[in-house]
Amino acid sequence: MELRGKAFKFGDDISTDHIAPGRLFHLRSNLPELAKHVLEDADSEFASKMSKGDFVVAGNNFGLGSSREHAPQIIKIAGVGAVLAKSFARIFYRNAINIGLLLIECDTDKIDAGDELEINIKEGYVNNITKNEKLTITPLPEVMIKLLNEGGLIEHIKIHGDFDLV
Amino acid sequence: MGQTIAEKILSAHAGKNVVPSELVISKIDAVMVQDGTGPLAVNEFKKLNKQKLFNPQRTILFIDHAAPSPRKELSNSHNVLREFAKEYGAVLSEVGEGVCHQRLIENYINPGEILLGADSHTCTSGALGAFATGVGSTDIAVVMALGKTWLKVPSSFKIVLEGEFQKGVYAKDLILHLIGLIGADGATYKALEFTGSAVKNMSMSDRFTISNMAVEAGAKAGLFETDEKTYEYLKEHGREDKYKKIKADSDAVYEKVIEINLNDIKPTISCPHTVDNTKTIDEIGKIKVNQVYIGTCTNGRIEDLRIAANILKGQKVKEGTRLLIAPASRKVFLDALKEGLIETFVQSGAAIVTSGCGACVGVHAGILGDGEVCLTTQNRNFKGRMGNTEGFIYLSSPAVAAYSAIKGYIADVREVL
């Protein structure tokens, strides 16, 4: 899996309310429409400025708050290549993997807005092309890699008829 | 080696002795969704092509987040849940029956069980000695079909509570204080286990408030051992036969031990826009409030309403401030009616809102205007939480909320107690 795109920077504690706000609750039944508002309450221009394959790059505790799976869903539907953060909140992390959205834990202080990044999952690094610097990725747990490779949890169950993770 | 409460419950459900960080496939006793997460779970469940739910009697669908519905899209989402319940025999909790977490503790969840909910505050049931945690809609869809899921066994923090609350200080102040202390990600992936001599004096309502907010420190669960109070609570709700002693071993291993003396806690407020941005009432200064909201899964129980009514009795809500009160469930509403609390609230100038999540989720029933300040007994104050990114949300106990409604600014309730 190789990914390349531009970095869009966000701070610490980006909540699911920033990503998929409660005031847009009625759009949850229309995810492509909701995706047009992705991360709107953190950066109102993000959805219109990003291109397919670009990256969300944040600080600590990305995705805290509600269990709404719509948050990772609309990040994925918007075409974001991966979310890079120093750390992720638990439910968001689980949801993202379950639906096949790639999350990368690394030192995001070394990435600035607009930097061109290339992610190499296999070798375990982020190449900051703009800064000519390689950042190490915290390796994903095996179960996460398996779920991601199979296209998420529903696909995993459809393939194996049951859990085949342990 | 001894086990924590989380390790014991997960061991019993995985059919082997588990250790922290281990990945297990675990049986799940009950699952829930609400109207915000349920339709997506239904959608994902249908992709699995299963004709039946694994356990329909313990698949519970709540219509509480946008109830009654403020718009047609949400009305249609509600109908998705109604039709699913009918077709598959799942349990449905209708408009006005109450907030999912309150209804789960009143009616459905028992000590030693595992509850997975597509709602982050599912951890509320941890106060009953159940391993209860929030997950997403896809996770729930799979449990609906198979009755099991994968779980990573969390390591635990032992929170040792000693001493007693001083006048005007409540469980809400304690949990806000703890989150301020360890941070909004201070317990990410961990189970919090509350213990110590102060716990046995705490009401179940106090314990629910504390467990409810475990997730605000990032925790996977907020657990209490069961005791006479748990038994009495279950008995009051017709489930005493479900009582079970749940307790950690004395030689259980904890990743961290945090000791808190309740005597040292002051009325505590979370300031915008994160829950861990806490101040004591002494530090807060005079902050004018436009709206006060008393209710939610955190603090909408009868005990909370009694505290608020005691302060509001014979008083009027300050002009320029509005007070919204939502009993957490129909049972709480009825009890409050019988006790005369609702009359006290209405006399004071409060508006009573349908039992449900109401203003807390920013969908309807109390959305803030630009620049407005809300003091609320809910569990979250993220930017935009109450439907407007230009609003400012402060969190407090019901006592501080009720007194502040009278004063028109965030006020120290100890003045009148």
Boltz contact constraints between the chains, C-beta under 6 A:
constraints:
  - contact:
      token1: [A, 13]
      token2: [B, 274]
      max_distance: 6.0
  - contact:
      token1: [A, 15]
      token2: [B, 382]
      max_distance: 6.0
  - contact:
      token1: [A, 17]
      token2: [B, 382]
      max_distance: 6.0
  - contact:
      token1: [A, 17]
      token2: [B, 384]
      max_distance: 6.0
  - contact:
      token1: [A, 17]
      token2: [B, 385]
      max_distance: 6.0
  - contact:
      token1: [A, 21]
      token2: [B, 384]
      max_distance: 6.0
  - contact:
      token1: [A, 22]
      token2: [B, 361]
      max_distance: 6.0
  - contact:
      token1: [A, 22]
      token2: [B, 362]
      max_distance: 6.0
  - contact:
      token1: [A, 22]
      token2: [B, 363]
      max_distance: 6.0
  - contact:
      token1: [A, 23]
      token2: [B, 362]
      max_distance: 6.0
  - contact:
      token1: [A, 23]
      token2: [B, 387]
      max_distance: 6.0
  - contact:
      token1: [A, 25]
      token2: [B, 66]
      max_distance: 6.0
  - contact:
      token1: [A, 25]
      token2: [B, 363]
      max_distance: 6.0
  - contact:
      token1: [A, 26]
      token2: [B, 71]
      max_distance: 6.0
  - contact:
      token1: [A, 26]
      token2: [B, 73]
      max_distance: 6.0
  - contact:
      token1: [A, 26]
      token2: [B, 74]
      max_distance: 6.0
  - contact:
      token1: [A, 29]
      token2: [B, 73]
      max_distance: 6.0
  - contact:
      token1: [A, 29]
      token2: [B, 77]
      max_distance: 6.0
  - contact:
      token1: [A, 41]
      token2: [B, 384]
      max_distance: 6.0
  - contact:
      token1: [A, 41]
      token2: [B, 389]
      max_distance: 6.0
  - contact:
      token1: [A, 61]
      token2: [B, 185]
      max_distance: 6.0
  - contact:
      token1: [A, 64]
      token2: [B, 184]
      max_distance: 6.0
  - contact:
      token1: [A, 66]
      token2: [B, 120]
      max_distance: 6.0
  - contact:
      token1: [A, 67]
      token2: [B, 118]
      max_distance: 6.0
  - contact:
      token1: [A, 67]
      token2: [B, 119]
      max_distance: 6.0
  - contact:
      token1: [A, 67]
      token2: [B, 120]
      max_distance: 6.0
  - contact:
      token1: [A, 67]
      token2: [B, 134]
      max_distance: 6.0
  - contact:
      token1: [A, 67]
      token2: [B, 136]
      max_distance: 6.0
  - contact:
      token1: [A, 69]
      token2: [B, 40]
      max_distance: 6.0
  - contact:
      token1: [A, 69]
      token2: [B, 136]
      max_distance: 6.0
  - contact:
      token1: [A, 69]
      token2: [B, 137]
      max_distance: 6.0
  - contact:
      token1: [A, 90]
      token2: [B, 188]
      max_distance: 6.0
  - contact:
      token1: [A, 90]
      token2: [B, 189]
      max_distance: 6.0
  - contact:
      token1: [A, 90]
      token2: [B, 220]
      max_distance: 6.0
  - contact:
      token1: [A, 91]
      token2: [B, 120]
      max_distance: 6.0
  - contact:
      token1: [A, 91]
      token2: [B, 134]
      max_distance: 6.0
  - contact:
      token1: [A, 95]
      token2: [B, 136]
      max_distance: 6.0
  - contact:
      token1: [A, 98]
      token2: [B, 138]
      max_distance: 6.0
  - contact:
      token1: [A, 143]
      token2: [B, 23]
      max_distance: 6.0
  - contact:
      token1: [A, 153]
      token2: [B, 138]
      max_distance: 6.0
  - contact:
      token1: [A, 153]
      token2: [B, 142]
      max_distance: 6.0
  - contact:
      token1: [A, 154]
      token2: [B, 44]
      max_distance: 6.0
  - contact:
      token1: [A, 154]
      token2: [B, 47]
      max_distance: 6.0
  - contact:
      token1: [A, 157]
      token2: [B, 142]
      max_distance: 6.0
  - contact:
      token1: [A, 163]
      token2: [B, 25]
      max_distance: 6.0
  - contact:
      token1: [A, 163]
      token2: [B, 150]
      max_distance: 6.0
  - contact:
      token1: [A, 165]
      token2: [B, 150]
      max_distance: 6.0
  - contact:
      token1: [A, 166]
      token2: [B, 23]
      max_distance: 6.0
  - contact:
      token1: [A, 166]
      token2: [B, 25]
      max_distance: 6.0
